[in-house]
Amino acid sequence: MFVEEAQDMPLATLEEICLLSNLETQQHNRLQVVLFGQLELDVGLSASHAR
């Protein structure tokens, strides 16, 4: 799944996407997520409350 403009998404939405990426079989992940965004995305994801 590709997510563009991810810096504009609320943190709660990014957390839900993270939960989707945890779906896996014994051998493979079911879903890979790639976030595209501006520098603000890095700032938001590096905040202590986003860990």
C-alpha positions as CSV (number, residue, x, y, z in Angstrom):
1,M,0.0,0.0,0.0
2,F,1.3,3.4,-0.9
3,V,0.2,6.4,1.1
4,E,0.9,9.8,-0.3
5,E,0.9,13.1,1.6
6,A,1.2,11.0,4.8
7,Q,2.3,14.1,6.8
8,D,-1.3,15.4,6.6
9,M,-2.8,12.2,8.2
10,P,-3.7,12.2,11.9
11,L,-1.5,10.1,14.1
12,A,-4.4,7.8,14.9
13,T,-4.8,7.0,11.2
14,L,-1.1,6.2,10.8
15,E,-1.4,3.9,13.9
16,E,-4.3,2.1,12.2
17,I,-2.2,1.6,9.0
18,C,0.6,0.3,11.2
19,L,-1.8,-2.3,12.6
20,L,-2.7,-3.4,9.1
21,S,0.9,-3.9,8.3
22,N,1.2,-6.5,11.2
23,L,-1.0,-8.9,9.3
24,E,1.3,-11.8,8.2
25,T,1.5,-15.5,7.5
26,Q,4.2,-17.8,8.8
27,Q,6.3,-16.9,5.8
28,H,5.3,-13.5,4.5
29,N,3.9,-10.2,5.5
30,R,0.4,-9.7,3.9
31,L,0.8,-6.0,3.4
32,Q,3.8,-3.7,3.0
33,V,3.2,0.0,3.6
34,V,5.2,2.8,2.0
35,L,4.6,6.3,3.4
36,F,5.4,9.3,1.2
37,G,5.4,12.8,2.7
38,Q,7.1,16.0,3.4
39,L,9.7,16.5,6.1
40,E,6.9,17.1,8.6
41,L,6.2,13.3,8.4
42,D,9.6,12.5,9.9
43,V,9.1,15.0,12.7
44,G,5.7,13.6,13.5
45,L,6.9,10.0,13.5
46,S,9.9,10.7,15.6
47,A,7.8,12.3,18.4
48,S,7.9,10.3,21.6
49,H,4.1,9.9,21.6
50,A,4.2,8.3,18.1
51,R,6.4,5.4,19.2
